[in-house]
Structure formats: C-alpha cells, structure tokens
Amino acid sequence: MNQLTKQLLAALLLSTAVCASSGEFGANPVHAAENPAAVLPGAASQSAVIQSTVRLRSAPSIGSKVLSYLKEGEKVLILEKTNAYFYKVRNKDGEIGYCSSQDKYIALPAAGAAPQPLPAAPAASAANIEPVIARGMSYLGTPYEFGSSRSDTSTFDCSDFVRQIYLEAANIKLPADSRQQGKWVRESSSAVTDISGLKRGDLMFFMSYKGSSAAAYAGIDKSAERITHVALYLGDGQILHTYSVSSGGVRVDKLSASWTKRFLFGGPVIH
C-alpha cells in the first residue's frame, strides 16, 4: 500500500468516527432514565409525562412514605434527578415528592420536540388567599391533637390545620407535616426571614421554644434549626394557628415576643 493510499484510508476512518459520534449514522442516544449518571439536559427543571400510575414519595427511596399517586397522562415538572432511580418532581397541585425515573413510569420530551407547558405553581392573585383565611376562621375553637388524623377535621395539629384549609379553600394539597411544608415554601416560593416582609396569608415557620429571654436565642443559627410549628399570618401582627390542648385549639394570637424570637422564615403558598 503506497503512502497516498494510506493517507486516504486514514482520512476515511476519521470521517467515519466523527459521523458516528455525532449521530449521523442513526446511533440512539441513551435516555436519561436508563443512565444512572445522566443529568437533565438544558434547564434545571423540565416537564415530563407520566406513562403509568406511579407512587409520589416523600423521599427518594422505595421505603419512604407514599404522598399520593401520579396518574397516566399527568404532566409533572422534574426539579432534579436525585439519584440513579428517582426524579424529584412537582405535580399540577404543587405537591413536591419523588417518583421512579424508569421509562415505563415517566417520559421526558423527545429531542427536538416542541416544549410542553409546565405545571403551573399554585397561583393567581393575593385575593385568592381570602377564602383560605375564611376557611381557617371557620375552624376557630377546633380542639388540638398532636398527630391528628389527616382525614378527620374534628381535631388538628398545626400542620394538619394549615394543610386542610388550603385543600378545602384552594384545592392545594400541601405536605402533611410542618417541616415538609417549610421545604415546599422554600422550593416553590420566595421565603423571607424578616417578619416585616410577610404578607397576609403567608405561612410562618417556627423553631422550638428555648426560653423567654432574648439571651436564650442569641447566637442561634436559625437556618439550621428544625421547624416545630407552622402558622398562617393574618397581617397586623396576628397569626391563625393551633399549638396545644391548653390553648383551646385553633385560635388567633398576637405575634408576641416569644413567637417573634422563634420565627425562622415564612412565605406564600398562593402568589
């Protein structure tokens, strides 16, 4: 084989390799759900369609709590690929959880497909919060019960109360406990740490009581504190909530110094 023939053959082999790597020979790209190391292409979040009914879980593991079910044909917003087996998603009701990333359960849009509308966050105008507040006020005096049933409105704990009034008045299904509700607000809304930045209807999240003096809270890193209570801000320094049997159940309170010291952050569910 002469030198010219060798050069031509080398050029042909190089061209073939380039074409194959670019997909021009019809190579099928690996679907994100089939590749544990894959990350979502493009933007940090992406719409997808549920292919078969799948559980929406509270954590990215098959042993975690089932929050609800995503049905075939339902559109969701993928927030991240959490690990090799789960996507973190938000459904049309604003509920955030984790579902299987297997192709038989969820499908990303095909490359080059027209963008699909994403599920909107619970929204509209601030006026929409008034039915929620009115519903909450209708439960004034309902007895407090720690760990109350989420399917029974005869008693409430703090997070059950908040969840129930948003579900009844706005058809928004919040997570079942205050810590997950706080996480939901941080991820789906604009959280504020200054009480003066709160608006009527915002949720407020608090840490544990540590004492009546300001010194008891000095030096605390509130960003690392565990949420132990949630309340609904009414404006003018008032909150609607429930927190103990002895306090009489669902009630309206002034934002006392004690509550102010315990405040971690807050934010809207309805924008």
N, C-alpha and C positions, 0 to 999 in steps of 0.2 A: 504493500500500500504506500503510494507516494505521499509527500508532505502535504500537497494540496488536498488530496482526498481525506487525509486525517483531519485537516482544519475544517473542511466542510462537514464531516461527521460530528466533530465536537460541537460545531455551531448548531447542528440539528438537534443533538441531545440536550443542549442548554435551552433551546427554544421550547422543546417538549416539556422540560421540567417547569419552566416559567408558566406555560399554559395550564398545566395540571394544577399547580399551586393556586392559580387564580380562579379555578373552577371552570375553565372554558371547555374541558372535556367531560363536563357533567358530574363532577365529583359532588357528592351530597354532603353539605355541611352538617356537623353534629348538632343536634338540638340541645339547647341549654340544659334541659331536664335530664338528658342522657349523659351529660358530662359533669361529674361532681365538682370539677374545678371551675366550671363556667360561671361567668358573671353576666348580669343582664346587659344587653347591648344598649347603647345610646344613653338616654336619660336615666336618672337614678330610679325612676318609677315607670311602670309600663302597664298598659291594660292587657287583660287576658280573658279567656272564656272558659268556663267550667265545662268539661266534657262528660263527666259522670258525677253523680252526687258524692260529695266528699266531706269529711268532718273538718270543721274550723276549730282549731285547738288553741288553748291558752299559752302553750309553749311548743317549741319545735322538737317534739318527741311524741311517740305513739302512746306513752303512758300519761300524757298530760290531760287536763280536763277538756271535755268537749263543750265549746261555747254554743255552737249551732251547726247547721248543715248548709253547705253551698250546693245549689241545685244545678242540674244540667242546663246549659244555655245562659246561666247567670254571668254577667260581666263583673270582674273584680279588678282592683288596682294592685299590682305587685309592688311592694315597697322595697323588698330586698330578697336575695337568695340567701337564706340564713345559714344553711349547711347543705350537705350533699343530698338531702331528702326533703327539705321543706322550703317553701316560699312564705315570707311574711306578706299578708295581703290585707286590703280593706274592702269590705263589701259595699253594696249600694246603700245600706243603712248606716254606714260609717263605722261598723264594728270591725275591729282590728284583731287578727289572730294569725295562725299558721296552718297551712294546708300542704298536702303532699305535692311535690313538684313532678311527679310522674306524668308522662304524656297522656296516659289514659284518664287522668283526672283534670288536667289543666293544659291549655294550649296557648302559646304565645302567637302573635300575628306572624304570618309568613313574611320572609324578607321581601320588601318591595310592596307589601300590601298597603292599602290605604289605611291611615291611622283610624283606630276605633275610638269613639268617645269614651272618656274615662268616667267611672262612677263619681258623681259629684259629692263633695263633703256636705254634711247636713248644713243647710244654708238658708238664706234669703235675708230678711231684714230683722233688725232688732225687735220690731213689733211682734215677731213670732215667738218671742220669749214670754210674752204676757200670758198666753194660755197655759204655759208650763208653770208659771208662778201661781196663777189662779188655781191650777190643779193641786199644787203643793199646799196652798192655803186651805183647800177643802179638806185636807187631812189633819188640820190642827187638832192636837189632843190625842191622836192615834198613839197607843202605847208603844214604848220602846222594847225591843227584844234583840239582844245580841245574836247574830247569826240567824236572823229571821228568814222564813221561807220566801223565796223569790216568786212564788206562785200564790201567795196569800197576802192580802192587804190589811189584815186585822192587826198586825204589828209590823214595825220597821226597825232596822238598824240604820245608821246614817247612809251607807251606800245603797242599800235596798230602797230607801225613800227616794233618793235622787234618781236612781235608775227607773223606778216606777213612774214618777211624774213625767219624765222625758218620754217614756214609752207610751203613756196614755195620751199626752197632750201633743206630742210632736212626732210620734212613731219613730223615735230614735232609740235604738237598743244599745245602751252603754254597757260596759263590762260590769260584772256583778260585785266587785269589791273596790274599795277606795283607792288602793294602790294602782290597780289596773285602770281605773277611771283617770287618775292623775297622769298615768303614762299616755292614755288616749288623748288627753288635752294637750300634753307636751308635743305629741307627734302630729296631731290633726289641727292644731290651733296655734294661737300666739299666747304663750304663757307669760305672766308678769309676776315679779316678786315684790313690787311696791303696791300696797293696798290702794293708794291713790290712783293707780292705773286701772282698777277694776271697773267694770260696767254692770249695770243692773242685769241680773240673770247669770252672771259668771259663776262658775264653780270655784270654791276656795278649799285648799288642802292644808291640813294642819299636822304638826308632829305631836308627840306625847307631852303631857303636862310635866314640867320639871320643877315647878315651884312658882311662888307668887312674885318673887323679886326679879328685877332685871338682871341681877348678877347670875341668877341660875341659868340664864340663856347666853351669857357673854361667852364669846369665843366659839360658839357652836357653828359648824359648817352645815348650814341648812340644806345645801344641795345634796348632802349625803345622808340626811335624816329620813327615816321611814315615815310614810304617811299613815296616820292613825285615825283621821277624821276628815269628812267632806261636808261642806255646807253650800247653800245657794245664797249668793249675795243679792240683797234687795235694793241696795243703794242707801245713801244717807246713814251709813254706819250700822245697818241692820242685816242680819242673816236669818235664813229659814233653814232649820235643821232638826235633827233628833240625836241625842247622845247618851241618855241614861234613863233608867226607870224612875229615879227620884225626881228628875227634872220635869216629868209629866209628859214625855213623848214629844211629838212634833210640835215645835214652837218657834216663835220669832224672838231673837235676842239682839241686844246691842253688842257691837264689837267691842267688848271690854278689853282692858289692858292684857288680861290673861290670854284671850283669843288672839290678840294682835301679836303678842310675843311668840305664840306657837305657829303663826302663819308661815307657810313655806312658799306657796305660789298659787296662782289662780288663772283662769282663762275661760273663754266662751265655748259652749257646745254649739249654739246657734249664732251665726255671724251676722 
